[in-house]
Amino acid sequence: MKKSSKFIHPDLDYLMDTSEAMISVFSKTYLGEKKLVCRIPIPDITGNVRWTTQSLPADKYVPGENGEKGEWVVREGWVRAEGDPELGEHWVLPEYEKDGIKYSEKTYIIEDREQFNRRLAKETDKNISKIMAAAKAVQDMYRDCGDIPDEDYVTVEVSISVDGAFYC
């Protein structure tokens, strides 16, 4: 097996300081000495959930007449889809073709701030569960495949920072 670099790529080293979650793998002795094996940064635990506005996106440019400035308008074809009204209005722009180019289906949610906060909390909880499952899988892998030679066992720690609060 080819030996890889011992350090994170310089272009990504900021992730070690700015990530919202971190899975840290340590070797540990029964005397309590911990040695870092690796860290896995998780930059964003919200799943890139972003608040959308109160209207559909203006995603089609209509040029002006006689050299006048054009404007962005809402593309025709958006259809309101079934969804939980507590989580906002769900809209779908079906797949379409223009000038020989196929565009894939787009979805959009129109929601107020309260609906967004509920959606954000739901996604964050789901992703924290995934992070915890990944950490457990790493620890199980070391236990099943064999711990690090000359060390007593491997332990995995998860640290999560949400809204400025830090949890371990």
C-alpha positions as a printed Julia matrix, in Angstrom:
168×3 Matrix{Float64}:
   0.0    0.0     0.0
   1.31   3.42   -0.94
   2.15   5.66    2.0
   0.05   8.81    1.97
   0.74  12.27    3.31
   0.68  12.57    7.08
  -1.15  15.87    7.08
  -4.3   17.39    5.67
  -3.92  19.2     2.35
  -3.04  22.88    2.96
  -6.08  24.02    0.96
  -8.34  22.2     3.42
  -6.6   22.79    6.76
  -9.16  25.47    7.71
 -11.7   22.65    8.11
  -9.94  21.54   11.29
 -10.86  24.87   12.92
 -14.18  25.74   11.29
 -16.1   22.47   11.04
 -19.32  22.1    12.97
 -18.52  18.49   13.84
 -15.37  16.43   14.15
 -14.83  12.69   14.51
 -11.5   12.07   16.26
  -9.89   8.63   16.39
  -7.38   7.96   19.2
  -5.3    5.06   20.34
  -5.46   4.74   24.09
  -3.63   2.83   26.77
  -5.19   1.52   29.94
  -3.06   4.12   31.76
  -5.09   6.81   29.95
  -2.51   8.06   27.43
  -4.25   9.18   24.22
  -2.56   9.48   20.82
  -4.38  11.03   17.88
  -4.72   8.71   14.88
  -6.85  10.97   12.66
  -9.63  13.52   12.57
 -12.55  13.63   10.15
 -14.01  17.13    9.8
 -17.7   17.58    8.99
 -17.98  21.23    7.85
 -21.78  21.64    7.93
 -24.19  19.48    9.93
 -27.28  21.21    8.55
 -27.07  19.44    5.2
 -26.7   22.79    3.45
 -30.3   23.66    4.3
 -30.9   27.25    3.27
 -33.89  29.48    3.83
 -35.76  30.24    0.66
 -37.87  33.33    0.19
 -41.59  33.87   -0.08
 -41.72  33.46   -3.88
 -40.47  31.23   -6.68
 -37.03  32.06   -8.08
 -36.73  34.45  -10.98
 -34.61  32.12  -13.11
 -35.39  33.17  -16.68
 -33.97  36.28  -18.34
 -36.25  38.16  -20.74
 -34.33  40.67  -22.88
 -35.74  44.17  -23.18
 -37.08  45.62  -26.41
 -35.22  48.19  -28.51
 -31.98  47.81  -26.53
 -33.68  48.37  -23.16
 -32.54  46.48  -20.1
 -34.19  43.07  -19.68
 -35.49  41.48  -16.49
 -35.45  38.19  -14.65
 -38.84  36.49  -14.35
 -40.21  33.26  -12.94
 -39.96  30.5   -15.55
 -43.32  29.09  -16.67
 -44.08  25.49  -15.75
 -43.73  25.44  -11.95
 -46.32  23.09  -10.4
 -47.33  22.97   -6.75
 -46.52  19.51   -5.4
 -47.97  17.48   -2.57
 -46.15  18.0     0.69
 -46.58  18.72    4.36
 -48.14  22.21    4.58
 -46.48  22.61    7.99
 -43.14  22.61    6.17
 -44.06  25.17    3.51
 -45.24  25.09   -0.1
 -43.43  22.54   -2.26
 -43.0   23.44   -5.94
 -41.59  21.4    -8.84
 -40.36  22.5   -12.26
 -40.51  19.31  -14.35
 -37.63  18.27  -16.6
 -37.6   20.32  -19.79
 -35.56  20.83  -22.94
 -34.5   24.16  -24.45
 -32.21  24.73  -27.42
 -31.34  21.02  -27.46
 -30.23  21.01  -23.81
 -32.07  18.87  -21.25
 -32.6   20.45  -17.85
 -33.32  18.22  -14.88
 -36.26  18.61  -12.54
 -35.95  21.4    -9.95
 -37.67  21.59   -6.59
 -38.27  24.62   -4.43
 -39.8   25.26   -1.02
 -41.51  28.5    -0.08
 -41.55  28.8     3.69
 -41.66  31.3     6.5
 -38.92  31.54    9.13
 -40.75  29.26   11.59
 -41.19  26.54    8.95
 -37.52  26.89    8.01
 -36.42  26.49   11.64
 -38.47  23.28   11.95
 -36.95  21.91    8.73
 -33.45  22.91    9.85
 -33.85  21.21   13.24
 -35.13  18.04   11.59
 -32.21  17.89    9.1
 -29.64  18.71   11.8
 -30.93  15.93   14.09
 -30.9   13.47   11.19
 -27.33  14.39   10.26
 -26.06  14.23   13.86
 -27.44  10.68   13.99
 -25.49   9.87   10.8
 -22.29  11.33   12.3
 -22.73   9.26   15.46
 -23.37   6.13   13.37
 -20.21   6.79   11.32
 -18.15   7.22   14.5
 -19.55   3.97   15.89
 -18.76   2.2    12.59
 -15.13   3.4    12.73
 -14.77   2.2    16.31
 -16.4   -1.16   15.46
 -14.08  -1.52   12.46
 -10.99  -1.14   14.66
 -12.37  -3.56   17.25
 -13.27  -6.16   14.58
 -10.14  -5.78   12.42
  -7.72  -5.38   15.28
  -6.57  -2.38   17.23
  -3.36  -0.46   16.55
  -0.25  -2.53   17.38
   1.44  -1.74   20.73
  -1.63   0.19   21.92
  -4.35  -1.19   24.16
  -7.42  -0.06   22.22
  -8.89   2.53   19.88
 -11.47   5.05   20.95
 -13.53   7.44   18.86
 -14.79  10.81   20.05
 -17.31  13.1    18.38
 -17.44  16.84   19.01
 -20.3   18.95   17.67
 -20.71  22.72   17.7
 -24.28  23.97   17.2
 -25.14  27.66   17.45
 -21.91  28.4    19.3
 -22.46  25.67   21.9
 -19.9   22.85   21.95
 -20.88  19.25   22.69
 -18.73  16.13   23.04
